């Protein structure tokens, strides 16, 4: 599926946008003219990224400093996104772990749950007509 064309009233959402792949996704979408909502835990990093992207590409970049492992914060963001025109969701928050389950750090594994939760929410939106109605794209 091709990436939807930018629209002034739509937003592309990138979770985990403070560094690495998430930052690269946000930068590429901004370069293509998409207005963004970027999320991660580190608000100051997101604010700096938003300023750079706005200055360089002239797009609107909204910052949401959210710890997606916090159920209340996650629910608040999900509620906001459900009420917005979201054309693209790049679900990049979280980390991957490897090895026997008994040897994994439980605190670190909460991010795997966060990713699964966001993917489930995205599937719910897709079932409700999100991509078909909005011409949207869901990337994970």
OpenMM code with the backbone's topology and positions (N, CA, C; nanometers):
from openmm import Vec3, app, unit

residues = "UNK UNK UNK UNK UNK UNK UNK UNK UNK UNK UNK UNK UNK UNK UNK UNK UNK UNK UNK UNK UNK UNK UNK UNK UNK UNK UNK UNK UNK UNK UNK UNK UNK UNK UNK UNK UNK UNK UNK UNK UNK UNK UNK UNK UNK UNK UNK UNK UNK UNK UNK UNK UNK UNK UNK UNK UNK UNK UNK UNK UNK UNK UNK UNK UNK UNK UNK UNK UNK UNK UNK UNK UNK UNK UNK UNK UNK UNK UNK UNK UNK UNK UNK UNK UNK UNK UNK UNK UNK UNK UNK UNK UNK UNK UNK UNK UNK UNK UNK UNK UNK UNK UNK UNK UNK UNK UNK UNK UNK UNK UNK UNK UNK UNK UNK UNK UNK UNK UNK UNK UNK UNK UNK UNK UNK UNK UNK UNK UNK UNK UNK UNK UNK UNK UNK UNK UNK UNK UNK UNK".split()
positions = [
    Vec3(0.0845, -0.1174, 0.0000),
    Vec3(0.0000, 0.0000, 0.0000),
    Vec3(0.0890, 0.1237, 0.0000),
    Vec3(0.0645, 0.2182, -0.0893),
    Vec3(0.1462, 0.3396, -0.0919),
    Vec3(0.1153, 0.4302, 0.0274),
    Vec3(0.2101, 0.5145, 0.0595),
    Vec3(0.1916, 0.6115, 0.1676),
    Vec3(0.0881, 0.7138, 0.1218),
    Vec3(-0.0119, 0.7435, 0.2064),
    Vec3(-0.1119, 0.8442, 0.1690),
    Vec3(-0.0463, 0.9800, 0.1451),
    Vec3(-0.1082, 1.0589, 0.0605),
    Vec3(-0.0598, 1.1947, 0.0357),
    Vec3(-0.0819, 1.2802, 0.1601),
    Vec3(0.0051, 1.3781, 0.1843),
    Vec3(-0.0144, 1.4684, 0.2983),
    Vec3(-0.1454, 1.5453, 0.2847),
    Vec3(-0.2045, 1.5762, 0.3978),
    Vec3(-0.3274, 1.6546, 0.4036),
    Vec3(-0.3147, 1.7527, 0.5194),
    Vec3(-0.3565, 1.8775, 0.5014),
    Vec3(-0.3393, 1.9776, 0.6081),
    Vec3(-0.4089, 1.9418, 0.7395),
    Vec3(-0.5205, 1.8695, 0.7324),
    Vec3(-0.5943, 1.8385, 0.8554),
    Vec3(-0.5605, 1.7011, 0.9127),
    Vec3(-0.4829, 1.6218, 0.8410),
    Vec3(-0.4464, 1.4880, 0.8889),
    Vec3(-0.3111, 1.4912, 0.9585),
    Vec3(-0.2880, 1.3917, 1.0410),
    Vec3(-0.1603, 1.3777, 1.1097),
    Vec3(-0.1070, 1.2361, 1.0910),
    Vec3(0.0238, 1.2262, 1.0756),
    Vec3(0.0940, 1.0991, 1.0819),
    Vec3(0.1464, 1.0870, 1.2245),
    Vec3(0.1211, 0.9752, 1.2890),
    Vec3(0.1650, 0.9531, 1.4269),
    Vec3(0.2849, 0.8594, 1.4259),
    Vec3(0.3891, 0.9001, 1.4986),
    Vec3(0.5080, 0.8154, 1.5136),
    Vec3(0.5317, 0.7974, 1.6627),
    Vec3(0.5162, 0.6746, 1.7109),
    Vec3(0.5486, 0.6454, 1.8505),
    Vec3(0.6971, 0.6089, 1.8573),
    Vec3(0.7594, 0.6385, 1.9709),
    Vec3(0.9017, 0.6101, 1.9859),
    Vec3(0.9874, 0.6978, 1.8964),
    Vec3(0.9483, 0.8244, 1.8803),
    Vec3(1.0140, 0.9137, 1.7838),
    Vec3(1.1367, 0.9854, 1.8380),
    Vec3(1.1789, 0.9571, 1.9593),
    Vec3(1.2882, 1.0336, 2.0184),
    Vec3(1.4267, 0.9954, 1.9662),
    Vec3(1.4385, 0.8808, 1.9011),
    Vec3(1.5700, 0.8386, 1.8513),
    Vec3(1.5546, 0.7259, 1.7506),
    Vec3(1.6637, 0.6930, 1.6860),
    Vec3(1.6715, 0.5757, 1.5999),
    Vec3(1.5694, 0.5715, 1.4878),
    Vec3(1.5062, 0.4565, 1.4724),
    Vec3(1.4107, 0.4343, 1.3642),
    Vec3(1.2926, 0.5298, 1.3747),
    Vec3(1.2422, 0.5537, 1.4954),
    Vec3(1.1291, 0.6445, 1.5127),
    Vec3(1.1614, 0.7854, 1.4668),
    Vec3(1.2787, 0.8336, 1.5022),
    Vec3(1.3215, 0.9666, 1.4575),
    Vec3(1.3359, 0.9697, 1.3054),
    Vec3(1.3917, 0.8627, 1.2484),
    Vec3(1.4076, 0.8558, 1.1030),
    Vec3(1.2718, 0.8531, 1.0328),
    Vec3(1.1765, 0.7792, 1.0876),
    Vec3(1.0420, 0.7764, 1.0296),
    Vec3(0.9781, 0.9151, 1.0328),
    Vec3(0.9879, 0.9829, 1.1468),
    Vec3(0.9312, 1.1169, 1.1599),
    Vec3(0.9962, 1.2126, 1.0600),
    Vec3(1.1272, 1.2033, 1.0458),
    Vec3(1.1989, 1.2907, 0.9532),
    Vec3(1.1563, 1.2648, 0.8094),
    Vec3(1.1453, 1.1398, 0.7711),
    Vec3(1.1053, 1.1062, 0.6337),
    Vec3(0.9623, 1.1519, 0.6051),
    Vec3(0.8730, 1.1319, 0.6995),
    Vec3(0.7339, 1.1760, 0.6793),
    Vec3(0.7262, 1.3283, 0.6687),
    Vec3(0.8023, 1.3981, 0.7515),
    Vec3(0.8052, 1.5445, 0.7439),
    Vec3(0.8615, 1.5897, 0.6094),
    Vec3(0.9652, 1.5230, 0.5625),
    Vec3(1.0245, 1.5574, 0.4333),
    Vec3(0.9247, 1.5392, 0.3195),
    Vec3(0.8315, 1.4468, 0.3381),
    Vec3(0.7272, 1.4236, 0.2370),
    Vec3(0.6079, 1.5173, 0.2551),
    Vec3(0.6155, 1.6051, 0.3571),
    Vec3(0.5111, 1.7052, 0.3759),
    Vec3(0.4008, 1.6689, 0.4735),
    Vec3(0.4173, 1.5606, 0.5491),
    Vec3(0.3150, 1.5192, 0.6449),
    Vec3(0.3262, 1.5978, 0.7750),
    Vec3(0.2136, 1.6464, 0.8251),
    Vec3(0.2077, 1.7008, 0.9609),
    Vec3(0.2090, 1.5831, 1.0568),
    Vec3(0.2718, 1.6018, 1.1724),
    Vec3(0.2995, 1.4888, 1.2614),
    Vec3(0.2468, 1.5079, 1.4030),
    Vec3(0.2259, 1.3948, 1.4683),
    Vec3(0.2186, 1.3854, 1.6139),
    Vec3(0.3279, 1.2860, 1.6500),
    Vec3(0.4260, 1.3312, 1.7271),
    Vec3(0.5361, 1.2430, 1.7673),
    Vec3(0.5266, 1.2159, 1.9167),
    Vec3(0.5525, 1.0912, 1.9533),
    Vec3(0.5437, 1.0521, 2.0936),
    Vec3(0.6697, 0.9776, 2.1364),
    Vec3(0.7018, 0.9935, 2.2617),
    Vec3(0.8081, 0.9202, 2.3312),
    Vec3(0.8062, 0.9697, 2.4752),
    Vec3(0.8873, 0.9113, 2.5586),
    Vec3(0.8915, 0.9538, 2.6995),
    Vec3(0.9665, 1.0841, 2.7181),
    Vec3(1.0671, 1.1093, 2.6373),
    Vec3(1.1564, 1.2237, 2.6588),
    Vec3(1.1062, 1.3474, 2.5828),
    Vec3(1.0267, 1.4278, 2.6524),
    Vec3(0.9643, 1.5443, 2.5916),
    Vec3(1.0617, 1.6458, 2.5369),
    Vec3(1.1732, 1.6682, 2.6076),
    Vec3(1.2701, 1.7681, 2.5613),
    Vec3(1.3336, 1.7262, 2.4294),
    Vec3(1.3561, 1.5978, 2.4119),
    Vec3(1.4123, 1.5476, 2.2860),
    Vec3(1.3100, 1.5640, 2.1736),
    Vec3(1.1848, 1.5334, 2.2044),
    Vec3(1.0785, 1.5490, 2.1046),
    Vec3(1.0608, 1.6953, 2.0648),
    Vec3(1.0669, 1.7845, 2.1622),
    Vec3(1.0513, 1.9276, 2.1339),
    Vec3(1.1617, 1.9764, 2.0406),
    Vec3(1.2848, 1.9325, 2.0647),
    Vec3(1.3960, 1.9684, 1.9765),
    Vec3(1.3746, 1.9132, 1.8356),
    Vec3(1.3310, 1.7869, 1.8273),
    Vec3(1.3052, 1.7261, 1.6967),
    Vec3(1.1934, 1.8010, 1.6244),
    Vec3(1.0876, 1.8341, 1.6963),
    Vec3(0.9751, 1.9068, 1.6358),
    Vec3(1.0208, 2.0401, 1.5783),
    Vec3(1.1035, 2.1112, 1.6523),
    Vec3(1.1529, 2.2407, 1.6043),
    Vec3(1.2367, 2.2238, 1.4779),
    Vec3(1.3228, 2.1232, 1.4760),
    Vec3(1.4066, 2.0992, 1.3570),
    Vec3(1.3217, 2.0637, 1.2353),
    Vec3(1.2233, 1.9768, 1.2554),
    Vec3(1.1397, 1.9339, 1.1431),
    Vec3(1.0530, 2.0475, 1.0905),
    Vec3(0.9996, 2.1268, 1.1819),
    Vec3(0.9167, 2.2409, 1.1406),
    Vec3(1.0002, 2.3416, 1.0635),
    Vec3(1.1198, 2.3708, 1.1147),
    Vec3(1.2069, 2.4680, 1.0489),
    Vec3(1.2513, 2.4186, 0.9109),
    Vec3(1.2891, 2.2929, 0.9046),
    Vec3(1.3442, 2.2409, 0.7782),
    Vec3(1.2374, 2.2133, 0.6727),
    Vec3(1.1205, 2.1591, 0.7162),
    Vec3(1.0212, 2.1132, 0.6193),
    Vec3(0.8908, 2.1938, 0.6201),
    Vec3(0.8751, 2.2841, 0.7172),
    Vec3(0.7556, 2.3675, 0.7218),
    Vec3(0.6282, 2.2943, 0.7593),
    Vec3(0.6409, 2.1832, 0.8292),
    Vec3(0.5242, 2.1048, 0.8706),
    Vec3(0.4886, 2.1350, 1.0159),
    Vec3(0.3664, 2.1028, 1.0527),
    Vec3(0.3230, 2.1124, 1.1915),
    Vec3(0.3633, 1.9836, 1.2621),
    Vec3(0.4275, 1.9972, 1.3783),
    Vec3(0.4684, 1.8797, 1.4549),
    Vec3(0.4187, 1.8979, 1.5982),
    Vec3(0.3270, 1.8123, 1.6392),
    Vec3(0.2738, 1.8139, 1.7745),
    Vec3(0.3495, 1.7122, 1.8587),
    Vec3(0.3876, 1.7529, 1.9782),
    Vec3(0.4656, 1.6684, 2.0684),
    Vec3(0.3748, 1.6121, 2.1776),
    Vec3(0.3864, 1.4830, 2.2001),
    Vec3(0.3174, 1.4175, 2.3110),
    Vec3(0.4212, 1.3377, 2.3890),
    Vec3(0.4658, 1.3934, 2.5003),
    Vec3(0.5606, 1.3224, 2.5871),
    Vec3(0.4791, 1.2244, 2.6709),
    Vec3(0.4805, 1.0991, 2.6310),
    Vec3(0.3953, 0.9969, 2.6919),
    Vec3(0.4771, 0.8713, 2.7165),
    Vec3(0.4650, 0.8170, 2.8362),
    Vec3(0.5214, 0.6855, 2.8646),
    Vec3(0.4122, 0.5843, 2.8337),
    Vec3(0.4232, 0.5177, 2.7212),
    Vec3(0.3182, 0.4260, 2.6777),
    Vec3(0.3072, 0.3017, 2.7656),
    Vec3(0.3998, 0.2834, 2.8570),
    Vec3(0.3885, 0.1744, 2.9533),
    Vec3(0.2952, 0.2115, 3.0687),
    Vec3(0.2604, 0.3385, 3.0808),
    Vec3(0.1687, 0.3863, 3.1847),
    Vec3(0.0260, 0.3743, 3.1307),
    Vec3(-0.0570, 0.2882, 3.1899),
    Vec3(-0.1916, 0.2651, 3.1355),
    Vec3(-0.2768, 0.3917, 3.1240),
    Vec3(-0.2694, 0.4806, 3.2204),
    Vec3(-0.3511, 0.6026, 3.2153),
    Vec3(-0.3042, 0.6956, 3.1037),
    Vec3(-0.1732, 0.7124, 3.0909),
    Vec3(-0.1184, 0.7980, 2.9854),
    Vec3(-0.1484, 0.7397, 2.8485),
    Vec3(-0.1355, 0.6085, 2.8364),
    Vec3(-0.1634, 0.5400, 2.7097),
    Vec3(-0.3106, 0.5562, 2.6715),
    Vec3(-0.3995, 0.5404, 2.7683),
    Vec3(-0.5431, 0.5549, 2.7408),
    Vec3(-0.5766, 0.6968, 2.6960),
    Vec3(-0.5134, 0.7942, 2.7585),
    Vec3(-0.5378, 0.9338, 2.7220),
    Vec3(-0.4929, 0.9601, 2.5778),
    Vec3(-0.3760, 0.9103, 2.5406),
    Vec3(-0.3286, 0.9285, 2.4038),
    Vec3(-0.4196, 0.8561, 2.3054),
    Vec3(-0.4580, 0.7344, 2.3374),
    Vec3(-0.5473, 0.6590, 2.2482),
    Vec3(-0.6790, 0.7323, 2.2278),
    Vec3(-0.7319, 0.7893, 2.3338),
    Vec3(-0.8572, 0.8645, 2.3235),
    Vec3(-0.8393, 0.9848, 2.2315),
    Vec3(-0.7297, 1.0576, 2.2485),
    Vec3(-0.7043, 1.1729, 2.1620),
    Vec3(-0.6936, 1.1300, 2.0162),
    Vec3(-0.6169, 1.0246, 1.9899),
    Vec3(-0.5969, 0.9811, 1.8523),
    Vec3(-0.7263, 0.9307, 1.7890),
    Vec3(-0.8127, 0.8714, 1.8693),
    Vec3(-0.9410, 0.8230, 1.8177),
    Vec3(-1.0285, 0.9373, 1.7682),
    Vec3(-1.0051, 1.0567, 1.8203),
    Vec3(-1.0859, 1.1735, 1.7837),
    Vec3(-1.0199, 1.2600, 1.6772),
    Vec3(-0.9034, 1.2201, 1.6307),
    Vec3(-0.8269, 1.2991, 1.5328),
    Vec3(-0.8301, 1.2315, 1.3959),
    Vec3(-0.7935, 1.3069, 1.2939),
    Vec3(-0.7792, 1.2539, 1.1593),
    Vec3(-0.6352, 1.2029, 1.1454),
    Vec3(-0.6175, 1.0734, 1.1649),
    Vec3(-0.4853, 1.0113, 1.1602),
    Vec3(-0.4736, 0.9349, 1.0285),
    Vec3(-0.3791, 0.9773, 0.9445),
    Vec3(-0.3625, 0.9125, 0.8145),
    Vec3(-0.2596, 0.8003, 0.8173),
    Vec3(-0.1628, 0.8108, 0.9092),
    Vec3(-0.0554, 0.7122, 0.9179),
    Vec3(-0.0247, 0.6889, 1.0653),
    Vec3(-0.0074, 0.5632, 1.1033),
    Vec3(0.0392, 0.5295, 1.2377),
    Vec3(0.1638, 0.4433, 1.2239),
    Vec3(0.2775, 0.4959, 1.2676),
    Vec3(0.4030, 0.4206, 1.2725),
    Vec3(0.4248, 0.3800, 1.4176),
    Vec3(0.3954, 0.2566, 1.4467),
    Vec3(0.4024, 0.2045, 1.5828),
    Vec3(0.5445, 0.1562, 1.6102),
    Vec3(0.6277, 0.2480, 1.6589),
    Vec3(0.7687, 0.2187, 1.6757),
    Vec3(0.8115, 0.2107, 1.8224),
    Vec3(0.7230, 0.2387, 1.9156),
    Vec3(0.7604, 0.2388, 2.0580),
    Vec3(0.7896, 0.0976, 2.1055),
    Vec3(0.8814, 0.0874, 2.1982),
    Vec3(0.9106, -0.0409, 2.2586),
    Vec3(1.0466, -0.0939, 2.2187),
    Vec3(1.0757, -0.2122, 2.2676),
    Vec3(1.2028, -0.2781, 2.2395),
    Vec3(1.1776, -0.4252, 2.2118),
    Vec3(1.2754, -0.4908, 2.1567),
    Vec3(1.2673, -0.6345, 2.1340),
    Vec3(1.3644, -0.7039, 2.2284),
    Vec3(1.3239, -0.8186, 2.2778),
    Vec3(1.4109, -0.8967, 2.3654),
    Vec3(1.4241, -1.0379, 2.3099),
    Vec3(1.5326, -1.1037, 2.3504),
    Vec3(1.5606, -1.2369, 2.3003),
    Vec3(1.6098, -1.3241, 2.4151),
    Vec3(1.5863, -1.4525, 2.4034),
    Vec3(1.6373, -1.5461, 2.5016),
    Vec3(1.5264, -1.6183, 2.5744),
    Vec3(1.5637, -1.7093, 2.6629),
    Vec3(1.4642, -1.7836, 2.7407),
    Vec3(1.3815, -1.6892, 2.8285),
    Vec3(1.2528, -1.7132, 2.8356),
    Vec3(1.1624, -1.6270, 2.9126),
    Vec3(1.2070, -1.6156, 3.0577),
    Vec3(1.2518, -1.7252, 3.1173),
    Vec3(1.2922, -1.7231, 3.2582),
    Vec3(1.4065, -1.6261, 3.2834),
    Vec3(1.4845, -1.5950, 3.1811),
    Vec3(1.5984, -1.5062, 3.1993),
    Vec3(1.5716, -1.3606, 3.1638),
    Vec3(1.4510, -1.3292, 3.1230),
    Vec3(1.4201, -1.1919, 3.0817),
    Vec3(1.3842, -1.1043, 3.2009),
    Vec3(1.4151, -0.9771, 3.1900),
    Vec3(1.3849, -0.8795, 3.2938),
    Vec3(1.2381, -0.8388, 3.2842),
    Vec3(1.1571, -0.8648, 3.3872),
    Vec3(1.0139, -0.8301, 3.3811),
    Vec3(0.9886, -0.6816, 3.3554),
    Vec3(1.0714, -0.5950, 3.4112),
    Vec3(1.0517, -0.4507, 3.3898),
    Vec3(1.0709, -0.4165, 3.2418),
    Vec3(1.1668, -0.4789, 3.1796),
    Vec3(1.1914, -0.4529, 3.0385),
    Vec3(1.0833, -0.5093, 2.9482),
    Vec3(1.0195, -0.6141, 2.9923),
    Vec3(0.9172, -0.6785, 2.9103),
    Vec3(0.7878, -0.5984, 2.9013),
    Vec3(0.7713, -0.4984, 2.9850),
    Vec3(0.6490, -0.4179, 2.9779),
    Vec3(0.6368, -0.3508, 2.8413),
    Vec3(0.7490, -0.3238, 2.7744),
    Vec3(0.7435, -0.2599, 2.6435),
    Vec3(0.6870, -0.3534, 2.5375),
    Vec3(0.7113, -0.4821, 2.5500),
    Vec3(0.6510, -0.5768, 2.4569),
    Vec3(0.4992, -0.5721, 2.4702),
    Vec3(0.4516, -0.5585, 2.5918),
    Vec3(0.3073, -0.5485, 2.6147),
    Vec3(0.2524, -0.4195, 2.5556),
    Vec3(0.3249, -0.3099, 2.5725),
    Vec3(0.2823, -0.1809, 2.5168),
    Vec3(0.2678, -0.1913, 2.3661),
    Vec3(0.3645, -0.2505, 2.3006),
    Vec3(0.3580, -0.2637, 2.1552),
    Vec3(0.2373, -0.3479, 2.1146),
    Vec3(0.2165, -0.4574, 2.1838),
    Vec3(0.1011, -0.5425, 2.1534),
    Vec3(-0.0300, -0.4662, 2.1732),
    Vec3(-0.0364, -0.3855, 2.2774),
    Vec3(-0.1570, -0.3065, 2.3042),
    Vec3(-0.1837, -0.2090, 2.1900),
    Vec3(-0.0795, -0.1346, 2.1477),
    Vec3(-0.0988, -0.0372, 2.0400),
    Vec3(-0.1358, -0.1063, 1.9096),
    Vec3(-0.0783, -0.2221, 1.8836),
    Vec3(-0.1140, -0.2951, 1.7621),
    Vec3(-0.2597, -0.3392, 1.7677),
    Vec3(-0.3054, -0.3826, 1.8841),
    Vec3(-0.4458, -0.4217, 1.8986),
    Vec3(-0.5377, -0.3021, 1.8769),
    Vec3(-0.5019, -0.1877, 1.9327),
    Vec3(-0.5822, -0.0670, 1.9127),
    Vec3(-0.5841, -0.0272, 1.7657),
    Vec3(-0.4712, -0.0385, 1.7003),
    Vec3(-0.4655, -0.0039, 1.5585),
    Vec3(-0.5535, -0.0981, 1.4768),
    Vec3(-0.5544, -0.2262, 1.5127),
    Vec3(-0.6406, -0.3217, 1.4424),
    Vec3(-0.7886, -0.2880, 1.4646),
    Vec3(-0.8227, -0.2448, 1.5867),
    Vec3(-0.9606, -0.2036, 1.6136),
    Vec3(-0.9990, -0.0885, 1.5231),
    Vec3(-0.9103, 0.0095, 1.5103),
    Vec3(-0.9383, 0.1240, 1.4230),
    Vec3(-0.9505, 0.0784, 1.2788),
    Vec3(-0.8663, -0.0146, 1.2375),
    Vec3(-0.8739, -0.0642, 1.1004),
    Vec3(-1.0079, -0.1335, 1.0767),
    Vec3(-1.0520, -0.2123, 1.1742),
    Vec3(-1.1806, -0.2811, 1.1612),
    Vec3(-1.2963, -0.1817, 1.1557),
    Vec3(-1.2769, -0.0653, 1.2170),
    Vec3(-1.3819, 0.0371, 1.2174),
    Vec3(-1.3763, 0.1252, 1.0930),
    Vec3(-1.2852, 0.0945, 1.0001),
    Vec3(-1.2803, 0.1684, 0.8749),
    Vec3(-1.1701, 0.2712, 0.8659),
    Vec3(-1.0781, 0.2746, 0.9610),
    Vec3(-0.9721, 0.3757, 0.9604),
    Vec3(-0.8965, 0.3824, 0.8277),
    Vec3(-0.8316, 0.2749, 0.7820),
    Vec3(-0.7553, 0.2908, 0.6577),
    Vec3(-0.8426, 0.3154, 0.5356),
    Vec3(-0.9542, 0.2433, 0.5241),
    Vec3(-1.0387, 0.2605, 0.4063),
    Vec3(-1.0987, 0.3997, 0.3998),
    Vec3(-1.1448, 0.4494, 0.5127),
    Vec3(-1.2085, 0.5800, 0.5140),
    Vec3(-1.1081, 0.6933, 0.4998),
    Vec3(-0.9921, 0.6791, 0.5593),
    Vec3(-0.8947, 0.7878, 0.5633),
    Vec3(-0.7838, 0.7703, 0.4597),
    Vec3(-0.7830, 0.6572, 0.3910),
    Vec3(-0.6718, 0.6322, 0.3007),
    Vec3(-0.5440, 0.6127, 0.3783),
    Vec3(-0.5551, 0.5673, 0.5020),
    Vec3(-0.4425, 0.5634, 0.5934),
    Vec3(-0.3491, 0.4467, 0.5735),
    Vec3(-0.2394, 0.4538, 0.6459),
    Vec3(-0.1366, 0.3525, 0.6421),
    Vec3(-0.0975, 0.3203, 0.7849),
    Vec3(-0.0883, 0.1917, 0.8159),
    Vec3(-0.0454, 0.1453, 0.9462),
    Vec3(0.0858, 0.0728, 0.9288),
    Vec3(0.1898, 0.1208, 0.9948),
    Vec3(0.3212, 0.0575, 0.9853),
    Vec3(0.3658, 0.0162, 1.1239),
    Vec3(0.4275, -0.0993, 1.1338),
    Vec3(0.4802, -0.1418, 1.2634),
    Vec3(0.6164, -0.2010, 1.2474),
] * unit.nanometer
topology = app.Topology()
chain = topology.addChain("A")
for resn in residues:
    res = topology.addResidue(resn, chain)
    for name in ("N", "CA", "C"):
        topology.addAtom(name, app.Element.getBySymbol(name[0]), res)
